Amino acid sequence: MSKPTLPSGACPCGGAALSSCCGPYLAGAALPPTAEALMRSRYTAYTQRNEDYLRATWHPSTRPQDAILDPDEDLRWLGLEIKSALRLRQRKAELLDHPDSDTVEFVARFKVAGRAHRLHEVSRFLREPDPALGGEVRWFYLDGTFPK
């Protein structure tokens, strides 16, 4: 079995290099070890219009049946800011109570047809076995809310 080819250049999620940040996850060479790493890799997948990765990492109970991405949409992702790091102590306490669930708060900026927008979301994630990976445990995106 050959090794997946990792993309090069800066990582869209804000990491230094795509090949050492989200690239291994998108190429199937590794699984994101944390909910935040999964969220960052999903953002990168959106920037690359990687429908397969988005589907594979979306929890089956909430995964849309229709296409996630619109190939005709004039959309350009501009940047990602992780907000949840501001509440790191609270998150660590929550992880002790629920080690297989986590939340990540972020703001993603993008343009649609030249008009700027921002997506502020608190995403929920679950860690559980993935039948598609022979039962290997991985993080899944479950859903999100939009703070005011």
C-alpha positions in Angstrom: 0.0 0.0 0.0 1.5 3.4 -1.0 1.7 6.4 1.3 -0.9 9.1 0.7 0.6 12.2 -1.0 0.4 15.2 1.3 -0.4 18.6 0.0 2.1 21.5 0.4 1.9 25.2 1.2 0.4 27.0 4.2 -2.5 25.4 6.0 -5.8 27.2 5.5 -6.7 26.6 9.1 -3.8 28.9 10.2 -1.2 26.2 10.8 2.2 26.7 9.4 2.3 23.9 6.7 -0.6 21.9 5.3 1.7 18.8 5.1 2.2 18.8 8.9 -1.1 20.3 10.0 -4.4 19.2 8.3 -2.9 17.5 5.3 -2.3 14.1 6.9 -6.0 14.0 8.0 -7.3 15.0 4.6 -5.1 12.5 2.9 -6.3 9.7 5.2 -2.8 9.2 6.7 -3.9 10.0 10.2 -7.0 10.8 12.3 -7.4 14.1 14.1 -6.5 13.4 17.8 -8.8 16.1 19.2 -12.1 17.8 18.4 -10.2 21.0 17.7 -7.9 19.3 15.2 -11.0 17.8 13.5 -12.7 21.2 13.3 -9.5 22.7 11.8 -9.3 19.9 9.2 -13.0 20.3 8.4 -12.4 24.1 7.8 -9.5 23.2 5.5 -11.7 20.6 3.7 -14.3 23.4 3.1 -11.6 25.6 1.6 -10.6 22.7 -0.7 -14.2 21.7 -1.4 -13.5 18.2 -0.2 -17.0 16.7 0.1 -15.7 13.2 0.8 -13.8 14.3 3.9 -16.7 16.4 5.2 -19.1 13.5 4.9 -16.6 11.0 6.5 -16.2 13.3 9.5 -19.8 14.2 10.0 -21.7 12.1 12.5 -24.1 9.7 10.7 -27.0 10.8 12.9 -26.8 14.4 11.7 -25.1 14.1 8.3 -27.1 15.7 5.5 -28.4 13.4 2.8 -27.9 16.1 0.1 -24.6 17.5 -1.0 -22.8 19.6 1.6 -21.1 21.8 -0.9 -22.5 23.7 -3.9 -20.0 23.5 -6.7 -21.5 26.5 -8.4 -21.4 28.8 -5.4 -18.9 31.6 -5.7 -17.4 31.1 -2.2 -13.9 31.9 -0.9 -12.8 31.2 2.7 -10.7 33.9 4.2 -9.6 32.7 7.7 -10.3 30.9 10.9 -10.1 32.0 14.5 -10.5 29.5 17.4 -12.3 31.1 20.3 -12.5 28.1 22.6 -8.9 28.5 23.7 -10.1 31.5 25.9 -12.0 29.0 28.1 -9.4 26.3 28.2 -9.7 25.6 31.9 -13.5 25.2 31.7 -13.1 22.8 28.7 -10.5 20.7 30.5 -12.9 20.3 33.4 -15.7 19.3 31.0 -13.5 16.8 29.3 -12.9 15.0 32.6 -16.7 14.5 32.9 -17.3 13.6 29.2 -14.0 12.5 27.6 -15.8 11.4 24.4 -17.5 14.7 23.7 -16.1 18.2 23.2 -17.1 21.6 21.9 -15.1 24.1 19.8 -16.0 27.7 19.3 -14.7 29.4 16.2 -15.2 32.2 13.8 -14.7 31.6 10.1 -14.6 34.4 7.6 -15.6 34.0 4.0 -16.9 35.8 0.9 -19.8 34.8 -1.3 -20.1 36.5 -4.6 -17.6 39.2 -3.3 -19.6 40.0 -0.2 -17.9 39.3 3.2 -19.5 37.1 5.9 -18.5 35.5 9.2 -19.7 32.2 10.7 -19.5 32.2 14.5 -20.3 28.7 15.7 -20.0 26.5 18.8 -19.6 23.0 17.3 -20.2 19.8 19.2 -18.1 16.7 18.6 -18.3 13.0 19.6 -15.6 10.5 19.7 -16.7 6.9 18.9 -16.0 3.9 16.8 -16.3 4.4 13.0 -17.7 1.4 11.2 -16.1 2.7 7.9 -12.7 2.3 9.6 -13.2 -1.1 11.0 -14.4 0.3 14.4 -11.4 2.5 14.9 -12.3 5.3 17.3 -12.4 8.8 15.8 -13.9 12.3 16.4 -17.0 13.3 14.5 -18.7 16.6 14.0 -22.2 16.4 15.5 -23.8 19.8 15.1 -23.4 23.5 16.1 -25.1 26.5 17.5 -24.6 30.1 16.6 -24.0 32.5 19.5 -25.4 36.0 19.3 
